[in-house]
Amino acid sequence: MPKKSFVSSLREFPLDRAFTWFESGPVLLIGTACEGKANIMTVSCHMSMGFTPLLGCMLGPWNHSYEILRKTRRCVVSVPGADLMEIAVDVGNCSGASVDKFSRFGLTYRLGEESGAPLIEECLANLECVVRKIPPRGGPYQFVLEGVRAWHNPDREEKRSFHARGDGFFIIDGETLNLRDRMVKWQDCI
Ligand SMILES: Cc1cc2nc3c(=O)[nH]c(=O)nc-3n(C[C@H](O)[C@H](O)[C@H](O)COP(=O)(O)O)c2cc1C
């Protein structure tokens, strides 16, 4: 019997786009303030570092927020709901160097006591952070942020966050499933 040849359905993928497979945390807004001016930028390249309030955030030097964050070492990480999806994309397509994004996009804020950075009223959650690690100038541009005070907004009707798929595509959170019964190893933690 001749051996059946195996035909793989795997296709090579451009290596420089592979990050889009993993860029699936919620899209965030990073808020900073300097000399009385508050600003926000959109960030999708980030990761939670363990079961802690530490967050690794990729923030490139092409952003106005980059130097401000290096200087002030304080920021607020905000989670916009799906109702703010278009605004979050627009926030990431203009610069605080030339635009007052809060008035352009009609967002409301007050400065956090711990961070001096903007807590956004319309977001689902806001984490006041201090910068624990500043990246080297030449990159990789990974800041380590540590949450020092957390705020959420349980009154918002829209509870869903949204996620970047890369290249301008996004996913909105779907159904929530309860699999707590299967978490037999982790009963003490949940
Ligand atoms: C959906 C989306 C995700 C983004 N993710 C990142 C990111 O992870 N890191 C980054 O440095 N810039 C990211 N950007 C780009 C910045 O948000 C953008 O350059 C913004 O204009 C910077 O604002 P600023 O100049 O006021 O700081 C993203 C933009 C969009 C629209």
The ligand as an SDF file (V2000), in Angstrom:
LIG
                    3D

 31 33  0  0  0  0  0  0  0  0999 V2000
   -6.1480   51.1630   17.9900 C   0  0  0  0  0  0  0  0  0  0  0  0
   -4.8390   51.8530   18.2390 C   0  0  0  0  0  0  0  0  0  0  0  0
   -3.8800   51.2360   19.0220 C   0  0  0  0  0  0  0  0  0  0  0  0
   -2.6560   51.8680   19.2790 C   0  0  0  0  0  0  0  0  0  0  0  0
   -1.7260   51.2390   20.0450 N   0  0  0  0  0  0  0  0  0  0  0  0
   -0.5390   51.8450   20.3060 C   0  0  0  0  0  0  0  0  0  0  0  0
    0.4170   51.2090   21.1440 C   0  0  0  0  0  0  0  0  0  0  0  0
    0.2090   50.1220   21.6690 O   0  0  0  0  0  0  0  0  0  0  0  0
    1.5970   51.8680   21.3700 N   0  0  0  0  0  0  0  0  0  0  0  0
    1.8890   53.0880   20.8060 C   0  0  0  0  0  0  0  0  0  0  0  0
    2.9740   53.6320   21.0400 O   0  0  0  0  0  0  0  0  0  0  0  0
    0.9840   53.7110   20.0090 N   0  0  0  0  0  0  0  0  0  0  0  0
   -0.2270   53.1260   19.7800 C   0  0  0  0  0  0  0  0  0  0  0  0
   -1.1620   53.7560   19.0010 N   0  0  0  0  0  0  0  0  0  0  0  0
   -0.8290   55.0720   18.4240 C   0  0  0  0  0  0  0  0  0  0  0  0
   -1.0400   56.2540   19.3690 C   0  0  0  0  0  0  0  0  0  0  0  0
   -2.2640   56.1630   20.0700 O   0  0  0  0  0  0  0  0  0  0  0  0
   -1.0160   57.5350   18.5180 C   0  0  0  0  0  0  0  0  0  0  0  0
    0.2810   57.6880   17.9610 O   0  0  0  0  0  0  0  0  0  0  0  0
   -1.4770   58.7790   19.2160 C   0  0  0  0  0  0  0  0  0  0  0  0
   -1.7230   59.7570   18.2510 O   0  0  0  0  0  0  0  0  0  0  0  0
   -0.4800   59.2930   20.2480 C   0  0  0  0  0  0  0  0  0  0  0  0
   -1.0320   60.4250   20.8690 O   0  0  0  0  0  0  0  0  0  0  0  0
   -0.1070   61.5740   21.4910 P   0  0  0  0  0  0  0  0  0  0  0  0
    0.7860   62.0530   20.3640 O   0  0  0  0  0  0  0  0  0  0  0  0
   -1.0770   62.6200   21.9370 O   0  0  0  0  0  0  0  0  0  0  0  0
    0.6710   60.9470   22.5860 O   0  0  0  0  0  0  0  0  0  0  0  0
   -2.3980   53.1480   18.7250 C   0  0  0  0  0  0  0  0  0  0  0  0
   -3.3660   53.7820   17.9360 C   0  0  0  0  0  0  0  0  0  0  0  0
   -4.5720   53.1490   17.6870 C   0  0  0  0  0  0  0  0  0  0  0  0
   -5.6090   53.8330   16.8510 C   0  0  0  0  0  0  0  0  0  0  0  0
  1  2  1  0
  2  3  1  0
  2 30  2  0
  3  4  2  0
  4  5  1  0
  4 28  1  0
  5  6  2  0
  6  7  1  0
  6 13  1  0
  7  8  2  0
  7  9  1  0
  9 10  1  0
 10 11  2  0
 10 12  1  0
 12 13  2  0
 13 14  1  0
 14 15  1  0
 14 28  1  0
 15 16  1  0
 16 17  1  0
 16 18  1  0
 18 19  1  0
 18 20  1  0
 20 21  1  0
 20 22  1  0
 22 23  1  0
 23 24  1  0
 24 25  2  0
 24 26  1  0
 24 27  1  0
 28 29  2  0
 29 30  1  0
 30 31  1  0
M  END
$$$$
